[in-house]
Amino acid sequence: MALSRFASSSSRSANILKPLPAVISFRRAISSDTTPITVETSVPFTSHQCEAPSRSVETNPKELLTFFRGMALMRRMEIAADSLYKAKLIRGFCHLYDGQEAVAIGMEAAITKKDCIITAYRDHCTFVSRGGTLLEVFSELMGRQAGCSRGKGGSMHFYKKDSNFYGGHGIVGAQVPLGCGLAFAQKYSKDETVTFALYGDGAANQGQLFEALNISALWDLPAILVCENNHYGMGTAEWRAAKSPAYYKRGDYVPGLKVDGMDALAVKQACKFAKEHALKNGPIILEMDTYRYHGHSMSDPGSTYRTRDEITGVRQERDPIERIRKLILSHDLATEKELKDIEKQVRKEVDDAIAQAKESPMPEPSELFTNVYAKGLGVESFGADRKEVRATLP
């Protein structure tokens, strides 16, 4: 069974402003076949204080093709961000997610937009998976008004409240207590939703993480702590920073699950399991065994603390996009050429979005004073000597 042809090029440019799922359904006639396909995860789940879910994951042609396109778009977006940074069109901090796309795609497939996600500063792809647009991504990265945070947040502070995506946080580990607070609100409201609080292995030793986990366990909050273990906290290997790098066991009295974070279907299965568990029993920890191809940030070449052979080995054996590509081809859901055409279309979408983002203006100076204080309180801005009132803030 092969994919049908792409829609006309005139319809393509109009979809840059659309969130990822809408682009997928409109831009090209992805197979709508939902005939179940059962696939086994790449490796077994490893559990702590709970029974591991089945390795057999149910999927379908439509979902697999959606996974492929979504991850291809994320990969191309991050590679383009790399080029923009080197061209000095993106300034400040910039942390890229290429290699880890399966975590964002698989998680979103298991939950709804009513569930909350909060993460650290490697947040571009999670924002897109929640329905953010390419125009919002590149505008925010370049500090333009059309950005998701009006150009004031930059790479580390993406945000989409209408899809319950709460950032985008620059302080290591600080998003986890906030995520547990979101889970408290969900339990208080009795709305049967959960919060996924993502953090890296570099943040796993933070004291605030354990404090938040403790109170979440005491109150049986629907909090799912997700450790995206890419094995290097900045330039420090996990074994040098953690006496026990089995992060899924770190909760002690809180159940945990180790997941192949390079397998989108394994992530989907684990997140579905975790959501059901959290709603009934309280918090659970998921350790996603993943890998980033870029360095920690754009200032890190990523080659001084690991070998190029290591990076190449992961690309060849565990790359999340290539795994889905092989699955699609093995089930005859598309031809190699059709998958290549998808990647070409993704490249064009990214290029068009960058061009539009460059046309978006910079924020007005007055934006410095917005989103800081509640409106209408007459808050005054003084000069350095605290004597002369410079402005009354809106």
Disulfide bonds with the S-S distance in Angstrom:
none
